[in-house]
C-alpha cells in the first residue's frame, strides 16, 4: 500500500471517527436510562478506540522505521 493511499484513508477515517464520536456522545446522553443500549455504545466506542490506536501505531511505526 502506498503512503499516499494510506494517508488518504487515514485522513478520511479520522474525521469520520470524530463525527461519529460526537454523534455517539449526543446519542449517549439519551441512552443513559437503557442499560442494554449503554453497553452496546460502550462496546462500539471500545472497538473504535482500538481501531484508532492501530492506525496511529501503524503511522508512527512506519514513520520511525
N, C-alpha and C positions, 0 to 999 in steps of 0.2 A: 504494500500500500504506500503510495507516495505521500510525502509530508504535506503537500498541498491538499490532497484529498482528505487526509486525516484531520488537518486543521479546519477544513471546511465542515467536516462532520462535527468536530468539537464546537466550532462557532455556531452551529445550528442547534446542537443538543443542549448546550449550557443555558442559553436564553430560554429555550423551551422548558427546561427543568425549573428555571426561576419562575417563569409564568405559571407553571404547574404548581410550584411550591406556594406561590401567593394564592392561587385558586384553592389549593388544599387548606391553607390557613383560614381562608374565609369559610370554606366548607366545614372545617373542623370546629369552628365556633358554633355551627348549627348541629354538629354531631355529638356534642358533649353528653347529651342525655341518653344516647343509644350506645350501650357497651359493645355491641357487635360491630357497628359501623366505626366506632372508635378504634377497635382492634384492626379492622381492615385498613383504615387510614394510616395507623402506625406502621403496619406491615409494609404498605406501599412506600411510606417515607423511608423506611429502612432499606428497601430494595433500591430506591432512587439514590440514597446516600452511598450505598455500596457501588453503584454504577459510576457515580461521580468520582469516588475515590479511585476506582480502577482506571478511569480516563486520566485523572490527574497524575497517578503514578506512572502511567504509560508515557505521558508527555514529559514528565520530569526525568524518567529513566532514559528516554531517547535523547533528551537534551544533554544530559551529562555523560552518556556513554557513547 
